[in-house]
Amino acid sequence: MTVSALMDLAATMQDIGRTARVAAGILANAPRATKDQALAVAAAELRASEGVILQANGRDLAAAQARGLKGALLDRLKLDPPRIEAMARGLEEIIALPDPIGSVIAEWTRPNGLHIQRVRVPLGVIGIIYESRPNVTADAGALCLKSGNAAILRPGSESVESSSAIHACLVKGLVAAGLPAGCIQRVPTTDREAVRHLLAEMTEFVDVVVPRGGKGLIERVQREARVPVIGHLDGNCHVYVDRDANLEMARSIVLNAKLRRTGICGSAETLLIDRGVVASHLPILVRALLDAGCEVRGDEACQAIDSRVVVATEEDWYTEYLDAIISAKVVDGVDDAIRHIAQYGSAHTESIVTENDVTAERFLAGVDSAIVLHNASTQFADGGEFGMGAEIGISTDRFHARGPVGVEQLTSYKYVVRGRGQVRPG
């Protein structure tokens, strides 16, 4: 970029930041009815604008295919009428959630009569940087609005047309409810310099950054950000089939966890199988995956089952494929499964399939991931499935927010102290 272009971009980003800070002050005190009205109108606009959104998405898909994108990456980008309807329903589910702002988390009275409350407040201005999924525009904007935060959205170049069309629906909702359009802004350029500016040059305006995308994006944000980051690592998720697993349940869960949608972060990437059921469970599970079109990269025991199994390398145990590929390994019981996940996993989502409740509890307590499941698919790692309406992402952080980042996770708190003239004695 030329010096002049850099100066223009910096000025644009600063204007966005100032606008967001003003909007955040208004949103922090906006009544629930106003925020919910904006979301309701936005949901209606999404439905009414289906044709416009699909045309925009078609342009994004054509450009992505011309750049060589395929498979799971295109699936992430693609919109269709059911996915647009799902976005609209997600907004309506967020409307139904309680307004977290002003809610009292805890309260107590001190011996001196001071009454203390811990009260939820917004984080302020949240920058969201994301890649190919255009639905994040609706989810992130709506969650920030409901939680009283101004949002600065920076979609990736892959979804710029789709995200623009969806953002227009959100703005119509804001205007209809009498809220500033600046409550949800979209960075108007795909230039990477805008990301650097958002991360490092807007600390007076931006309170938190949330990245949602691939490992490269997350690492860049965590490396360059000068404001707090709510992020997640890659979703290297595991399913462990225990010796006490129901075989048909295990088959159903494994196929769903891997193949329902291979391009989402909750897709299972590694199958662990107890050595105690190698003879009874392993052949059926491995062949079910292969027959469904999934490549299996396995250890020696898995390779012995079927000639189609590819030899797994050390790198495979660390890999988030986001494709119809899964690594598979035989382990010596639940403790060995826990050790494998601790060594190779990304602390995202793990599932155990077993009819033994004692073993299940050992797994649930021993695995240190954001989401752990018993007898359920890892594809339930989703804010909507948790009853949150939607999510900005799945955080694998241990600080502030962990797991699906929904309305409550986008708040902080302050202490409200009420007295009757008390002074502190010397």
DRENDO-1510 file (C-alpha; in Angstrom, 1 decimal, always signed):
<recs>
REC; n; res; u; v; w
REC; 1; MET; +0.0; +0.0; +0.0 .
REC; 2; THR; +1.1; +3.6; -0.6 .
REC; 3; VAL; +1.7; +5.9; +2.2 .
REC; 4; SER; -1.5; +7.8; +1.3 .
REC; 5; ALA; -3.5; +4.6; +1.2 .
REC; 6; LEU; -2.2; +3.6; +4.7 .
REC; 7; MET; -3.1; +7.0; +6.1 .
REC; 8; ASP; -6.6; +6.7; +4.6 .
REC; 9; LEU; -7.0; +3.2; +6.1 .
REC; 10; ALA; -5.8; +4.4; +9.5 .
REC; 11; ALA; -8.2; +7.3; +9.5 .
REC; 12; THR; -11.1; +4.9; +8.5 .
REC; 13; MET; -10.3; +2.5; +11.3 .
REC; 14; GLN; -10.0; +5.3; +13.8 .
REC; 15; ASP; -13.4; +6.6; +12.8 .
REC; 16; ILE; -14.8; +3.1; +13.2 .
REC; 17; GLY; -13.3; +2.9; +16.7 .
REC; 18; ARG; -14.7; +6.3; +17.8 .
REC; 19; THR; -18.1; +5.4; +16.5 .
REC; 20; ALA; -18.0; +2.1; +18.3 .
REC; 21; ARG; -17.0; +3.7; +21.6 .
REC; 22; VAL; -19.9; +6.1; +21.4 .
REC; 23; ALA; -22.3; +3.3; +20.4 .
REC; 24; ALA; -21.1; +1.1; +23.3 .
REC; 25; GLY; -22.0; +3.8; +25.8 .
REC; 26; ILE; -25.6; +3.9; +24.4 .
REC; 27; LEU; -25.9; +0.1; +24.2 .
REC; 28; ALA; -24.7; -0.4; +27.8 .
REC; 29; ASN; -27.9; +1.4; +29.0 .
REC; 30; ALA; -30.3; +0.3; +26.3 .
REC; 31; PRO; -33.4; -1.5; +27.6 .
REC; 32; ARG; -33.9; -5.2; +26.7 .
REC; 33; ALA; -37.0; -4.3; +24.7 .
REC; 34; THR; -35.0; -2.1; +22.4 .
REC; 35; LYS; -32.3; -4.6; +21.8 .
REC; 36; ASP; -34.8; -7.4; +21.2 .
REC; 37; GLN; -36.7; -5.2; +18.7 .
REC; 38; ALA; -33.6; -4.7; +16.7 .
REC; 39; LEU; -32.9; -8.4; +16.6 .
REC; 40; ALA; -36.5; -9.2; +15.6 .
REC; 41; VAL; -36.4; -6.8; +12.7 .
REC; 42; ALA; -33.0; -8.1; +11.7 .
REC; 43; ALA; -34.3; -11.7; +11.7 .
REC; 44; ALA; -37.3; -10.7; +9.5 .
REC; 45; GLU; -34.9; -8.9; +7.2 .
REC; 46; LEU; -32.7; -12.0; +6.8 .
REC; 47; ARG; -35.7; -13.9; +5.6 .
REC; 48; ALA; -36.9; -11.1; +3.4 .
REC; 49; SER; -33.5; -10.7; +1.9 .
REC; 50; GLU; -32.9; -14.4; +1.2 .
REC; 51; GLY; -32.5; -13.8; -2.6 .
REC; 52; VAL; -30.1; -11.0; -2.2 .
REC; 53; ILE; -28.0; -12.9; +0.3 .
REC; 54; LEU; -27.9; -16.0; -1.9 .
REC; 55; GLN; -26.8; -13.9; -4.9 .
REC; 56; ALA; -24.0; -12.4; -2.8 .
REC; 57; ASN; -23.0; -15.8; -1.6 .
REC; 58; GLY; -23.0; -17.1; -5.2 .
REC; 59; ARG; -20.4; -14.4; -6.0 .
REC; 60; ASP; -18.3; -15.4; -3.0 .
REC; 61; LEU; -18.5; -19.1; -4.0 .
REC; 62; ALA; -17.5; -18.4; -7.6 .
REC; 63; ALA; -14.5; -16.3; -6.5 .
REC; 64; ALA; -13.5; -19.0; -4.0 .
REC; 65; GLN; -13.6; -21.7; -6.6 .
REC; 66; ALA; -11.6; -19.6; -8.9 .
REC; 67; ARG; -8.9; -19.4; -6.2 .
REC; 68; GLY; -8.9; -23.2; -5.8 .
REC; 69; LEU; -10.9; -23.6; -2.6 .
REC; 70; LYS; -12.8; -26.9; -2.4 .
REC; 71; GLY; -14.3; -29.4; +0.0 .
REC; 72; ALA; -14.9; -28.4; +3.6 .
REC; 73; LEU; -13.7; -24.8; +2.9 .
REC; 74; LEU; -16.5; -24.3; +0.4 .
REC; 75; ASP; -19.0; -26.0; +2.7 .
REC; 76; ARG; -18.1; -23.4; +5.4 .
REC; 77; LEU; -18.7; -20.6; +2.9 .
REC; 78; LYS; -21.9; -21.9; +1.3 .
REC; 79; LEU; -25.3; -20.5; +2.2 .
REC; 80; ASP; -28.7; -22.0; +1.2 .
REC; 81; PRO; -32.2; -21.3; +2.3 .
REC; 82; PRO; -32.1; -23.6; +5.4 .
REC; 83; ARG; -28.8; -22.0; +6.6 .
REC; 84; ILE; -30.3; -18.5; +6.2 .
REC; 85; GLU; -33.4; -19.7; +8.1 .
REC; 86; ALA; -31.1; -21.1; +10.8 .
REC; 87; MET; -29.5; -17.6; +11.1 .
REC; 88; ALA; -32.8; -16.0; +11.5 .
REC; 89; ARG; -33.9; -18.5; +14.1 .
REC; 90; GLY; -30.7; -18.0; +15.9 .
REC; 91; LEU; -31.5; -14.3; +16.3 .
REC; 92; GLU; -34.9; -15.2; +17.6 .
REC; 93; GLU; -33.4; -17.7; +20.1 .
REC; 94; ILE; -31.1; -14.9; +21.3 .
REC; 95; ILE; -34.2; -12.7; +21.8 .
REC; 96; ALA; -35.6; -15.3; +24.1 .
REC; 97; LEU; -32.6; -15.3; +26.3 .
REC; 98; PRO; -32.6; -13.2; +29.5 .
REC; 99; ASP; -30.8; -9.9; +29.2 .
REC; 100; PRO; -27.6; -10.4; +31.2 .
REC; 101; ILE; -26.8; -6.7; +31.7 .
REC; 102; GLY; -27.7; -5.5; +35.2 .
REC; 103; SER; -28.3; -9.0; +36.5 .
REC; 104; VAL; -27.0; -9.6; +40.0 .
REC; 105; ILE; -24.5; -12.4; +40.1 .
REC; 106; ALA; -24.0; -12.4; +43.9 .
REC; 107; GLU; -24.8; -10.1; +46.8 .
REC; 108; TRP; -24.0; -9.9; +50.5 .
REC; 109; THR; -24.1; -7.5; +53.4 .
REC; 110; ARG; -21.0; -6.8; +55.5 .
REC; 111; PRO; -21.1; -6.5; +59.3 .
REC; 112; ASN; -20.7; -2.7; +59.0 .
REC; 113; GLY; -24.0; -2.6; +57.0 .
REC; 114; LEU; -22.5; -2.1; +53.5 .
REC; 115; HIS; -24.6; -4.0; +50.9 .
REC; 116; ILE; -22.4; -5.3; +48.0 .
REC; 117; GLN; -23.6; -6.6; +44.7 .
REC; 118; ARG; -21.7; -8.1; +41.8 .
REC; 119; VAL; -23.5; -6.9; +38.7 .
REC; 120; ARG; -23.0; -7.9; +35.0 .
REC; 121; VAL; -21.9; -5.2; +32.6 .
REC; 122; PRO; -20.8; -5.3; +29.0 .
REC; 123; LEU; -17.2; -5.7; +27.9 .
REC; 124; GLY; -17.5; -2.6; +25.8 .
REC; 125; VAL; -16.3; -2.7; +22.2 .
REC; 126; ILE; -15.5; -6.1; +20.7 .
REC; 127; GLY; -13.6; -6.7; +17.5 .
REC; 128; ILE; -14.4; -10.0; +15.8 .
REC; 129; ILE; -12.1; -11.2; +13.1 .
REC; 130; TYR; -13.3; -14.3; +11.1 .
REC; 131; GLU; -12.7; -16.1; +7.9 .
REC; 132; SER; -15.0; -18.0; +5.6 .
REC; 133; ARG; -18.2; -18.5; +7.6 .
REC; 134; PRO; -20.7; -15.7; +6.7 .
REC; 135; ASN; -23.1; -16.8; +9.4 .
REC; 136; VAL; -20.7; -15.4; +11.9 .
REC; 137; THR; -21.7; -12.0; +10.8 .
REC; 138; ALA; -25.3; -12.6; +12.1 .
REC; 139; ASP; -24.2; -14.6; +15.2 .
REC; 140; ALA; -21.5; -12.3; +16.4 .
REC; 141; GLY; -23.5; -9.1; +15.7 .
REC; 142; ALA; -26.6; -10.4; +17.5 .
REC; 143; LEU; -24.7; -11.7; +20.5 .
REC; 144; CYS; -22.8; -8.5; +21.0 .
REC; 145; LEU; -26.0; -6.5; +20.7 .
REC; 146; LYS; -27.9; -8.6; +23.2 .
REC; 147; SER; -25.0; -8.3; +25.7 .
REC; 148; GLY; -24.7; -4.6; +25.3 .
REC; 149; ASN; -21.5; -4.5; +23.4 .
REC; 150; ALA; -20.6; -2.6; +20.2 .
REC; 151; ALA; -19.2; -4.9; +17.5 .
REC; 152; ILE; -16.5; -4.2; +14.9 .
REC; 153; LEU; -16.8; -7.1; +12.4 .
REC; 154; ARG; -13.9; -8.0; +10.0 .
REC; 155; PRO; -15.0; -10.9; +7.8 .
REC; 156; GLY; -12.4; -12.6; +5.6 .
REC; 157; SER; -12.1; -11.9; +1.9 .
REC; 158; GLU; -13.8; -15.3; +1.1 .
REC; 159; SER; -17.1; -14.2; +2.5 .
REC; 160; VAL; -17.0; -10.4; +2.0 .
REC; 161; GLU; -20.1; -10.2; -0.3 .
REC; 162; SER; -22.2; -12.5; +1.8 .
REC; 163; SER; -21.2; -10.8; +5.1 .
REC; 164; SER; -22.0; -7.4; +3.6 .
REC; 165; ALA; -25.6; -8.5; +2.7 .
REC; 166; ILE; -26.1; -10.1; +6.2 .
REC; 167; HIS; -24.7; -7.0; +7.9 .
REC; 168; ALA; -27.2; -4.8; +6.0 .
REC; 169; CYS; -30.0; -6.7; +7.7 .
REC; 170; LEU; -28.5; -6.1; +11.1 .
REC; 171; VAL; -28.2; -2.4; +10.5 .
REC; 172; LYS; -31.9; -2.2; +9.4 .
REC; 173; GLY; -32.8; -3.8; +12.7 .
REC; 174; LEU; -30.7; -1.3; +14.7 .
REC; 175; VAL; -32.2; +1.7; +12.8 .
REC; 176; ALA; -35.7; +0.4; +13.2 .
REC; 177; ALA; -35.2; +0.1; +17.0 .
REC; 178; GLY; -33.7; +3.6; +17.3 .
REC; 179; LEU; -30.2; +2.4; +18.0 .
REC; 180; PRO; -27.1; +3.8; +16.2 .
REC; 181; ALA; -26.0; +1.9; +13.1 .
REC; 182; GLY; -22.5; +2.1; +14.7 .
REC; 183; CYS; -23.5; -0.5; +17.2 .
REC; 184; ILE; -22.6; -3.2; +14.6 .
REC; 185; GLN; -20.0; -2.0; +12.1 .
REC; 186; ARG; -18.2; -3.9; +9.4 .
REC; 187; VAL; -14.6; -3.1; +8.3 .
REC; 188; PRO; -15.1; -2.0; +4.7 .
REC; 189; THR; -11.8; -3.5; +3.4 .
REC; 190; THR; -10.3; -7.0; +3.1 .
REC; 191; ASP; -6.8; -5.6; +3.3 .
REC; 192; ARG; -4.7; -7.4; +6.0 .
REC; 193; GLU; -3.4; -4.0; +7.2 .
REC; 194; ALA; -6.9; -3.4; +8.6 .
REC; 195; VAL; -6.5; -6.4; +10.9 .
REC; 196; ARG; -3.1; -5.2; +12.1 .
REC; 197; HIS; -4.7; -1.8; +12.9 .
REC; 198; LEU; -7.6; -3.4; +14.8 .
REC; 199; LEU; -5.2; -5.5; +16.8 .
REC; 200; ALA; -2.5; -3.0; +17.7 .
REC; 201; GLU; -3.5; +0.5; +16.9 .
REC; 202; MET; -7.0; +0.9; +18.5 .
REC; 203; THR; -6.4; +0.1; +22.1 .
REC; 204; GLU; -8.3; +3.3; +23.2 .
REC; 205; PHE; -11.4; +2.0; +21.4 .
REC; 206; VAL; -11.3; -1.8; +21.4 .
REC; 207; ASP; -11.7; -3.7; +24.6 .
REC; 208; VAL; -11.5; -7.4; +23.4 .
REC; 209; VAL; -10.8; -9.2; +20.2 .
REC; 210; VAL; -12.4; -12.5; +19.2 .
REC; 211; PRO; -10.8; -14.4; +16.3 .
REC; 212; ARG; -12.7; -17.2; +14.6 .
REC; 213; GLY; -10.9; -19.2; +12.0 .
REC; 214; GLY; -8.0; -21.4; +11.2 .
REC; 215; LYS; -4.9; -21.9; +13.3 .
REC; 216; GLY; -2.9; -19.3; +11.3 .
REC; 217; LEU; -5.4; -16.6; +12.1 .
REC; 218; ILE; -5.6; -17.5; +15.8 .
REC; 219; GLU; -1.8; -17.5; +16.1 .
REC; 220; ARG; -1.5; -14.1; +14.4 .
REC; 221; VAL; -4.2; -12.5; +16.6 .
REC; 222; GLN; -2.6; -13.9; +19.8 .
REC; 223; ARG; +0.8; -12.7; +18.6 .
REC; 224; GLU; -0.1; -9.2; +17.5 .
REC; 225; ALA; -3.0; -8.1; +19.7 .
REC; 226; ARG; -2.4; -5.4; +22.3 .
REC; 227; VAL; -5.9; -6.0; +23.8 .
REC; 228; PRO; -7.3; -9.1; +25.5 .
REC; 229; VAL; -8.1; -12.0; +23.2 .
REC; 230; ILE; -10.9; -14.6; +23.5 .
REC; 231; GLY; -9.7; -17.3; +21.1 .
REC; 232; HIS; -9.5; -20.9; +20.4 .
REC; 233; LEU; -6.9; -23.3; +19.1 .
REC; 234; ASP; -7.8; -25.8; +16.4 .
REC; 235; GLY; -10.5; -28.3; +17.1 .
REC; 236; ASN; -8.5; -31.6; +17.4 .
REC; 237; CYS; -11.5; -33.4; +18.9 .
REC; 238; HIS; -11.5; -37.1; +20.0 .
REC; 239; VAL; -14.0; -39.9; +20.5 .
REC; 240; TYR; -13.0; -42.6; +22.9 .
REC; 241; VAL; -14.9; -45.9; +22.5 .
REC; 242; ASP; -14.6; -47.7; +25.8 .
REC; 243; ARG; -14.6; -51.5; +26.4 .
REC; 244; ASP; -18.1; -51.1; +27.9 .
REC; 245; ALA; -19.5; -49.2; +24.9 .
REC; 246; ASN; -22.7; -50.2; +23.2 .
REC; 247; LEU; -21.5; -51.1; +19.7 .
REC; 248; GLU; -24.5; -49.6; +17.8 .
REC; 249; MET; -24.4; -46.4; +19.8 .
REC; 250; ALA; -20.6; -46.2; +19.2 .
REC; 251; ARG; -21.1; -46.6; +15.5 .
REC; 252; SER; -23.8; -44.0; +15.3 .
REC; 253; ILE; -21.8; -41.5; +17.4 .
REC; 254; VAL; -18.5; -42.0; +15.6 .
REC; 255; LEU; -20.0; -41.6; +12.1 .
REC; 256; ASN; -21.9; -38.4; +13.2 .
REC; 257; ALA; -19.0; -36.9; +15.0 .
REC; 258; LYS; -16.7; -37.3; +12.0 .
REC; 259; LEU; -19.0; -37.0; +9.0 .
REC; 260; ARG; -22.1; -34.9; +9.7 .
REC; 261; ARG; -20.1; -31.8; +8.8 .
REC; 262; THR; -16.4; -32.3; +8.5 .
REC; 263; GLY; -15.5; -28.6; +8.2 .
REC; 264; ILE; -16.6; -27.5; +11.7 .
REC; 265; CYS; -14.4; -27.2; +14.7 .
REC; 266; GLY; -16.5; -29.9; +16.6 .
REC; 267; SER; -15.8; -32.6; +14.0 .
REC; 268; ALA; -14.0; -35.6; +15.5 .
REC; 269; GLU; -10.4; -35.9; +14.2 .
REC; 270; THR; -9.2; -38.9; +16.2 .
REC; 271; LEU; -10.9; -42.2; +17.2 .
REC; 272; LEU; -9.5; -43.9; +20.2 .
REC; 273; ILE; -10.6; -47.5; +20.9 .
REC; 274; ASP; -10.1; -49.6; +24.0 .
REC; 275; ARG; -7.9; -52.6; +23.4 .
REC; 276; GLY; -10.6; -54.7; +25.2 .
REC; 277; VAL; -12.9; -54.4; +22.3 .
REC; 278; VAL; -10.5; -54.6; +19.4 .
REC; 279; ALA; -12.1; -57.9; +18.2 .
REC; 280; SER; -15.7; -56.9; +18.6 .
REC; 281; HIS; -15.8; -53.1; +17.9 .
REC; 282; LEU; -12.8; -52.0; +16.0 .
REC; 283; PRO; -13.5; -53.8; +12.6 .
REC; 284; ILE; -17.1; -52.5; +12.5 .
REC; 285; LEU; -16.2; -48.9; +13.3 .
REC; 286; VAL; -13.2; -48.7; +11.0 .
REC; 287; ARG; -15.1; -50.3; +8.1 .
REC; 288; ALA; -18.2; -48.1; +8.7 .
REC; 289; LEU; -16.0; -45.0; +8.4 .
REC; 290; LEU; -14.3; -46.4; +5.2 .
REC; 291; ASP; -17.5; -47.4; +3.6 .
REC; 292; ALA; -18.9; -43.9; +4.3 .
REC; 293; GLY; -16.1; -42.4; +2.3 .
REC; 294; CYS; -13.8; -41.4; +5.2 .
REC; 295; GLU; -10.1; -42.0; +5.0 .
REC; 296; VAL; -8.8; -43.7; +8.1 .
REC; 297; ARG; -5.2; -43.2; +9.1 .
REC; 298; GLY; -4.5; -45.9; +11.8 .
REC; 299; ASP; -2.0; -47.7; +13.9 .
REC; 300; GLU; -0.9; -51.3; +13.3 .
REC; 301; ALA; -4.1; -52.7; +14.9 .
REC; 302; CYS; -6.3; -50.6; +12.7 .
REC; 303; GLN; -4.2; -51.3; +9.6 .
REC; 304; ALA; -4.7; -55.1; +10.2 .
REC; 305; ILE; -8.5; -54.6; +9.9 .
REC; 306; ASP; -8.6; -53.4; +6.3 .
REC; 307; SER; -6.1; -52.8; +3.6 .
REC; 308; ARG; -7.7; -49.4; +2.9 .
REC; 309; VAL; -6.4; -48.0; +6.3 .
REC; 310; VAL; -3.5; -45.6; +5.7 .
REC; 311; VAL; -0.5; -45.7; +8.1 .
REC; 312; ALA; -0.8; -42.9; +10.7 .
REC; 313; THR; +2.2; -40.7; +11.3 .
REC; 314; GLU; +3.1; -38.9; +14.5 .
REC; 315; GLU; +1.8; -35.7; +12.9 .
REC; 316; ASP; -1.6; -37.2; +12.3 .
REC; 317; TRP; -2.3; -37.3; +16.1 .
REC; 318; TYR; -1.9; -33.5; +16.2 .
REC; 319; THR; -3.9; -32.8; +13.0 .
REC; 320; GLU; -7.2; -31.0; +12.6 .
REC; 321; TYR; -8.2; -32.3; +9.2 .
REC; 322; LEU; -11.5; -30.5; +8.6 .
REC; 323; ASP; -12.1; -33.1; +5.9 .
REC; 324; ALA; -13.3; -36.7; +5.6 .
REC; 325; ILE; -10.2; -38.0; +7.3 .
REC; 326; ILE; -9.8; -39.5; +10.7 .
REC; 327; SER; -6.9; -40.9; +12.7 .
REC; 328; ALA; -7.5; -44.1; +14.7 .
REC; 329; LYS; -5.6; -45.7; +17.5 .
REC; 330; VAL; -6.0; -48.5; +20.0 .
REC; 331; VAL; -5.4; -47.5; +23.7 .
REC; 332; ASP; -5.1; -49.4; +26.9 .
REC; 333; GLY; -8.2; -48.2; +28.6 .
REC; 334; VAL; -9.6; -44.9; +29.8 .
REC; 335; ASP; -6.4; -43.6; +31.5 .
REC; 336; ASP; -4.4; -44.2; +28.3 .
REC; 337; ALA; -7.1; -42.3; +26.3 .
REC; 338; ILE; -6.8; -39.4; +28.7 .
REC; 339; ARG; -3.0; -39.4; +28.3 .
REC; 340; HIS; -3.3; -39.4; +24.6 .
REC; 341; ILE; -5.8; -36.5; +24.6 .
REC; 342; ALA; -3.6; -34.5; +27.0 .
REC; 343; GLN; -0.6; -35.0; +24.7 .
REC; 344; TYR; -2.1; -34.4; +21.3 .
REC; 345; GLY; -5.4; -32.6; +21.8 .
REC; 346; SER; -6.2; -28.9; +21.5 .
REC; 347; ALA; -8.5; -28.7; +24.7 .
REC; 348; HIS; -11.6; -28.3; +22.5 .
REC; 349; THR; -14.1; -31.2; +22.7 .
REC; 350; GLU; -13.8; -34.8; +23.6 .
REC; 351; SER; -16.4; -37.6; +23.9 .
REC; 352; ILE; -16.5; -41.0; +25.7 .
REC; 353; VAL; -18.8; -43.8; +24.6 .
REC; 354; THR; -19.5; -46.2; +27.4 .
REC; 355; GLU; -22.2; -47.8; +29.5 .
REC; 356; ASN; -20.0; -47.7; +32.6 .
REC; 357; ASP; -20.8; -44.6; +34.6 .
REC; 358; VAL; -17.7; -44.9; +36.7 .
REC; 359; THR; -15.4; -44.9; +33.7 .
REC; 360; ALA; -17.4; -42.1; +32.2 .
REC; 361; GLU; -16.9; -39.9; +35.3 .
REC; 362; ARG; -13.2; -40.7; +35.3 .
REC; 363; PHE; -13.0; -39.5; +31.7 .
REC; 364; LEU; -15.1; -36.4; +32.3 .
REC; 365; ALA; -13.0; -35.4; +35.3 .
REC; 366; GLY; -9.7; -36.3; +33.8 .
REC; 367; VAL; -9.9; -34.7; +30.4 .
REC; 368; ASP; -9.0; -31.0; +30.6 .
REC; 369; SER; -10.9; -29.7; +27.5 .
REC; 370; ALA; -13.5; -27.0; +27.2 .
REC; 371; ILE; -16.2; -29.5; +26.4 .
REC; 372; VAL; -16.4; -33.1; +27.5 .
REC; 373; LEU; -19.3; -35.4; +26.6 .
REC; 374; HIS; -20.6; -38.8; +27.5 .
REC; 375; ASN; -22.5; -40.9; +24.9 .
REC; 376; ALA; -22.9; -38.0; +22.6 .
REC; 377; SER; -21.4; -36.7; +19.4 .
REC; 378; THR; -18.7; -34.0; +19.4 .
REC; 379; GLN; -20.8; -32.1; +16.8 .
REC; 380; PHE; -22.9; -30.8; +19.7 .
REC; 381; ALA; -20.0; -28.4; +20.5 .
REC; 382; ASP; -22.1; -25.5; +19.4 .
REC; 383; GLY; -23.6; -22.5; +21.3 .
REC; 384; GLY; -27.0; -23.1; +19.6 .
REC; 385; GLU; -27.1; -26.7; +20.8 .
REC; 386; PHE; -26.3; -25.5; +24.3 .
REC; 387; GLY; -29.3; -23.2; +24.3 .
REC; 388; MET; -27.3; -20.0; +23.8 .
REC; 389; GLY; -29.0; -19.1; +20.5 .
REC; 390; ALA; -25.6; -18.8; +18.8 .
REC; 391; GLU; -21.9; -18.4; +19.6 .
REC; 392; ILE; -19.0; -16.3; +18.5 .
REC; 393; GLY; -16.8; -19.3; +18.8 .
REC; 394; ILE; -15.6; -22.1; +21.1 .
REC; 395; SER; -12.9; -20.8; +23.4 .
REC; 396; THR; -10.2; -23.1; +24.6 .
REC; 397; ASP; -8.8; -20.4; +26.9 .
REC; 398; ARG; -8.8; -20.9; +30.6 .
REC; 399; PHE; -9.2; -17.2; +31.4 .
REC; 400; HIS; -12.5; -15.4; +31.3 .
REC; 401; ALA; -14.5; -17.5; +28.9 .
REC; 402; ARG; -14.2; -21.2; +28.0 .
REC; 403; GLY; -16.4; -23.3; +25.7 .
REC; 404; PRO; -19.1; -21.7; +23.6 .
REC; 405; VAL; -18.9; -17.9; +23.8 .
REC; 406; GLY; -22.4; -16.6; +24.1 .
REC; 407; VAL; -24.2; -13.7; +25.6 .
REC; 408; GLU; -23.0; -14.2; +29.2 .
REC; 409; GLN; -19.4; -14.9; +28.2 .
REC; 410; LEU; -19.4; -11.4; +26.5 .
REC; 411; THR; -19.9; -9.7; +29.8 .
REC; 412; SER; -17.8; -8.7; +32.8 .
REC; 413; TYR; -19.0; -7.4; +36.1 .
REC; 414; LYS; -18.6; -4.5; +38.5 .
REC; 415; TYR; -19.3; -4.1; +42.3 .
REC; 416; VAL; -22.1; -1.9; +43.4 .
REC; 417; VAL; -21.8; -1.0; +47.1 .
REC; 418; ARG; -24.7; +0.7; +49.0 .
REC; 419; GLY; -24.2; +2.3; +52.4 .
REC; 420; ARG; -25.8; +4.6; +54.9 .
REC; 421; GLY; -23.0; +7.0; +55.6 .
REC; 422; GLN; -20.3; +4.5; +56.6 .
REC; 423; VAL; -16.7; +5.7; +56.8 .
REC; 424; ARG; -13.7; +3.5; +57.2 .
REC; 425; PRO; -12.1; +3.7; +60.6 .
REC; 426; GLY; -8.5; +4.8; +60.8 .
</recs>
